[in-house]
Amino acid sequence: LACYKYGIKNTIVLFGVVPSSQQISYIISLGVKEIIISTNNDSAKNNVGNEAAEKIKKQLCLFFNPENIKIILPQSKDFGESNEQEILDFKKKIDGGEN
């Protein structure tokens, strides 16, 4: 919801740490050109979200060009804990701005 509020509207929410086969089929059916994976940034704790991002990327590389799949994590643990500027900075990154 925090992303949607700031104009990031093409999202899929995972309830867990891997996309379901239905979610992958849906993404394939959309013919997307680029995928940005943004799980929780758990670098300050146990890295579960960070490791999940790598697993998701590996899984999606079976169906999409790996060059078109990027991992960009939020600055805070997740978007619900991010302030407005952090989300706007994230949006700039995904829109092709700074990396």
Summary of the structure (lengths in Angstrom):
residues: 99
radius of gyration: 13.2
end to end distance: 23.3
largest distance: 36.0
contacts: 245
relative contact order: 0.20
helix: 44%
strand: 6%
